[in-house]
Amino acid sequence: MTPETLFYIIIGIIILDFIIDKILEALNAKHFNDPVPAELADVYEKEEYEKSQRYKKERFKFGLISSTFSVLLTLAFILFDGFAFVDQIARSISDNSIWIALIFFGIIMLGSDILMTPFSWYSTFVIEEKYGFNKTTKGTFFLDKLKGLAMTAIIGGGILALIVWFFQIAGDNFWWYAWILIAVFSVFMNMFYAKLIVPLFNKQTPLNNGSLRSKIEQYAKSVGFKLENIFVIDGSKRSTKANAYFSGFGSEKRITLYDTLINDLEEEEIVAVLAHEVGHYKKNHIIVNLFASVVTTGFTLWLLSLFVGNPLLSEALGVAKPSFHIGLVAFGILYSPISEITGLIMNYISRKFEYQADNFAKTTYNGDSLISSLKKLSKNTLSNLTPHKAYIFVHYSHPSLLQRYRNLKTGN
């Protein structure tokens, strides 16, 4: 294969991926005006439903514009030898392979972030503001940006530096070292994410003593779930949208409730949502997901080790001198079809897990309370009640509201 052929394959993959994604989004958008299923007729009042329709259509149009800009930017960067240009800048600053890689990716990520910031700004301060979701201040918006960039530089840069170093000392066998590194890091982050990362962006406080905490603790005791850490996070600092999640293992496990969730739901509904989260833990979904992620990472790194040293990858992107970082970029694009397939599999498994967690909540607590909570959360986020089946299959990590309702009511 020649570099030119590989170049066209890379361009073809980017364009094909974009086209498939837009077709799916268009199919989904065509179903925005479908009749609401009878089971969900009580989710919206007429005016609220009309508002949700406007919100979905506006987000669809905005997504089309922003994703088109992004893909055109990527194609232009490749066609006009942008990677070669940035590579030259990095090499003019240092002759150390690790620093070259860090500078190279640093420039690309910073440049991409700057160019996409106007879209993020519009999404937050125009669309989300218009529909009453946004609570983010301009100061918080930019502070989040700076914190995110700093975390990427420190954590992402550190991992990248080690991987490049592994490649230098171990050659094609670097993937073993990289796999171990990422696996250990993944376990560590699953354990301590809530303690180390979340406080950089949000304030977490223990749930106060009272009827809600008593109900949660009583339920946890009834299912043999030792729970000492129940926290409330100030999600209202950025949005009115609500959430709850489970994190950690062993003594580090905790349940976190958004303050918006507490404000939006009745206590019985909140406990039902937490029963769902406990179901994930009891069914070992967190462990299975972590294991699947580690295995997938190992496969990806192994495949990378077979190709990253091939000069064809660098030459295809217009860079004459072969290097690990350029090979990594080319491989990332070429690997995307495989990544899409693994993503489909993981989403399928995730949806199955959601059904199992719902069933656990229904069996151990109250299915009707979970249904009412799901309906309220859908209403408060103006969510789509009639998504296209193909869109669900490709993009949804959770079943649709209608699918979850029918499963909770009939088990089908």
N, C-alpha and C positions, 0 to 999 in steps of 0.2 A: 504494500500500500504506500502511496506517495503522500507527502504532507498536504498537497492540494486536495486529494481525495478526503483525507481526514478533516481538513478544514471545512469542506462542504457538508460532511456528516455532522460536524458540530453545529454548523448553521442550521442544518435541516432539523436536528433534534430540538433546538431552541424554538424554531418556528412551529414545528409540529406540536410540541408541548403547549405552546400558546394557543394554537388553533383549537386543540381538543378542549382546553380549559374554557375558552370562550364559548364553544358550542354547548358545553355543559351548563354554563352560566345562563346562556340564552334560553335553553330548554327549561331551566329552573324558573327564569323570569316569566316565561309564557304561562306558567301555572300560578302566578301571583293572584290572578283574578278568578281562580277556580272556586266553586262553592265550598264554603266551610263545612267540613264533616259534621254530622249531627251531634256526635260525641263531644265536639269542641265548640258548639254553638254558644255556650255560656262564657267563653273566654273574653270576647270583646263585645262592648256595646257598639252600635252602628258607627258613631263618630270616632270611637277608638279604632275600629277596624279600618275605616277610611284613612285614618292617620297612619296606621301600620302599613297600609298599601303604599302611601306616599313615601314613607321612610324606606321601604324595601326597594322601590323603584329608584329613589335617589341614590341609595347605596350601590345599586347595580350599575347605574350610569357612571358614578364616580369610580367604581372599581374598574370599569372598562377603560376609562381615561387613564387612570394611574398605572394600570398593568400594561397598557399599550405603550405609554411613555417609557416604562421600565424596560420592556423588551426591546424597543427601538434603541434605547440608550445602550443596552448590552450589545446589540448587533452592530451599532455604529462603533462601539469601542473595539470590537473584534475586527471589523472590516478596515478600520483606519489604524490598525496596529497599536492600539492603546496599551496592550499588555507589554509590548516591546518598549514603548516609551516609558512606562512606569518602571520596568525592569532596569532600563538605563539610568533612571534617576536613582534607584536604590543602589546600583553598582557604583555610581559616582560618589555616594556617601560612604560606602563601606565595601571592603572586599571579603568580609566574613559571611559565609553562607547563611548563618543563622540571622544575623542582622539584616542581610539583604532580604530574606524572606519576611521578616517582621516589618521592615520599612515598606516593602512591596504591598503586603496585605493591608498595612496601616493606611497607606495612601488610597488604595482602592475602597476600603470600607469607609473611611472618612469622607471621601469624595461622593460616594454613593449616598451616604447619610445626609450630607448637605443638600444634594440634588433632590432627594425624596422628602426632605423636611417640609417644604411648602404643601405637599399632599397630606402629610400627617397633620399639619397645622389646620388645613381646610377641613379635614375629617373631624378633628376635635372641636375647633372653635366655630365652625359653620354648620356642618350637618348634625353632629351630636348636640351642639348648643341649640339648634333650631327645634329639635324634638325633645328637649328638656333633659337630656342625659348628662351633659357635660358639667362637671363641677371643678375641673382642672383650671387653675390659674395660669397665666402666662409664665409666671416665675417657676411654678411647679413643672410646667411643660419643658422648659429649657433645662431646669435642674435635673429632671429625669433623663434628658438627652445626655447631659454631661456625665451623670452617674453611669448610664448604660455604656457610654464610650469608654469610661475609665475601667469598668468591669471587664469589658471586652478586651481592652489592652492588657490588663493584668492577668486575668484568667485565661482568655483565649490566646494571648501572646505567649504566656508561660507554657501552655500545652503545646503550641506550635513550635516554640523554640526547642522543647525537649524532643518532639517528634523528628525535627530536622537533625538534631544531634544524634538521635538513635540511628537515623539513616546514614549519617557520616561514619559511625563506628561499627554498624552491623550490616550495612548494605541492604540487600533484599530481605534479610531477616528482621529488619527494623520493626515489622508489623507486630511481632510478638511483644516487644517492649512497649510499643504504642498501645496495643490492646490492653495490656495489664494496667498501664497508666490510666487510660480512659475508663476502664472497668472500676478501678479503685476510686477514681474521681466521681464516677456516677453514684456509687454506693455512698460515698461521703456526702455528696450533695443531697441525696435522698434522705440521709439522716439529719443533716444540719442546715438545710436550705432555710427553714423557717427561722432558725436562730441567727444565721450569719448574713443572709441576703435580704430577706424580707424587711428587716429593720432599717435597711438603707433607703427604703422607699415608703414604708408605712409604719405606723405606730400600732403595736400589738399590746393589748391589755387582757389580763385574766377576766373571764366572765364572772360578773358579780354574783354573790350568793343571792338566791331568790328562787321563785317557782320554776323558772326556765332551767336553771342549773340543776335544781333538784330532780326535775323530770328527766333531764339528760343523764344524770348520774344513776337514777333509778333504772332507766332503760339499759344503760351500759352494764349495770350489775346483773340485770335479768338475763342478758345474753353472754355473761361471762367475759365481758370486755373491760379490762382494767384501764380506766381512764382518769388521769389526774390533770392533764393539760387541756383546758378548754379556753381558747383565746378569741377575742373580738378584734378585728382589724378595721381600720378606718378607711374602708373602701369608698365612703362618701366623699373623701378628699378629692377623688378624681371623677367619679361617675355615680349615677343613681342605680346602676345595674348591680344585682346582688349575686352572691356566690357563697359556697362553703367548700372546704376541701380537707382531706386527711393527708398527713405527711409523717414521715419518720418511722422508725422501728423500735421495738423494745421500750426502754425507758424514755426514748426521745419521741415516741409517737404523740401526736397532738391533733386535735380538731380545731379548725379555725373557721369562725363565722364572720362574714362581712356585716358591719353594722347596718347596712342597707337591708340585708336578709332579715335581721331581727326586727327592723321597722316595718317590713313589707308583709311578714307572715305571722300567723297565730302560733302560739307555743306548740300546739299539737303538730302543726305543719313543720315547724323547725325540727322537732324531734324526729319526725318521719324522714326529713332530708338527711339528718345525721344517721338514722338507722340505715339508710342507703349507703352512706359513706362507711359505716361500720361493716356493712355487707362486703364491700370491696376488700376490707382487711381480713375478714373471716374467710372469704373465698380465696385468699392468697393472690388476689389480682395484682397487687403492688409488686410482689415478688416475681410473678410470672412476667409482668411488663418489663421489669428491670432485667430479668434473665434474657428475654427476647431482644431487648435493646443491646445488651452486651454481646449476644451471639451475632446479631446483625452487624454491629460495629466490627467484630472480629472478621466476619466475612468480607466486609467492605475494605478493611485494611489489608487483608490477604490479597484481594483482587488488585488493590492499589499497588502492592509490592511487585506484582507481575508486570505492571506497565509504566510506573512512574519514572523509571530510569530510561525509558525508550525516548531517544531524541526526536522521534516523530511527533510526540505530544507537544514539545516546545516549538518545533518548526511549524506545526499546524497553526499555532497562534502567532507566528511571525517572529519568534525569538530564536536567533541562530544558536545561541549557547544553551545547551541543555541544563536544566536546573530543577530541583525538587519542587520549588514553589510554582513554577509554570506548569510542570507535569501534573501537579495537584489540581490546578484550575481546569486544565483540559480533561483530566480524569473525572472531575466533579460533574462536568457537563455530559460527558459520555456515559457516566454511571446513572444519570437521571432517569432513564427508562426503567432500570432495575429498581431504583429508589421508589418510583411510582408503584411498581408491583408490590414491593414490600410494604409500602404505605397502605395500599388497598387491603393487604392481608391484616396489617395491624389495626386498621379501622374496623374491619369485619370482626376481629377478636374483641376489640374494645366495645363494639355494640352488643356483642354477646355478654360481655362482662356487665354492661349496664343493665341488661335484662335480669341477670342473676342477682345483682345488687338490689334492683327494684323488688324482685321476688323475696329476697331476704327481708327487706323492710316490710313488705306485705305480710309475711309469715310471722315475723317477730314483733311487729308493732301495728301499723294501720295503713293499709293500701289506699283507702279513701283520702286520708290526710296527705299522703304523698301525691296523689292525683291533684288535689286542690292546690298544693304548693307548686307543682309543676305548671298548672294553669296560670296561677298568679305570676310566677316568674316569667312565663312566656308573654303574658299581657304587659308586664312592666318593661319588657325589653322590645316590645313590638315585633316579636319573632314571627317567622313565616309558618303558617299552619298548613300550607299545601305545597311542600317542596317536591320536586320531581324525584322519582325513585332512583334514576341514574345519578343524580346529584348527591343524593343521600349515600348511595353505594360508594362513590368516589371520595367525597369530602367529609361526611359526617362521622365523627368518632362516637357520637351518641345516636340512638334511634330518634326518629321524629317524635313530637309530642303525641300524635295520633297512634303511632306504633307502641309507645310506652303505655298510653292509656289502655289500649286493647289488651296488651300483655298483662297489665295489672288487674284488669276486669275479668278477663277470660283465660289468660295464660297462653294466648295465641298471638 
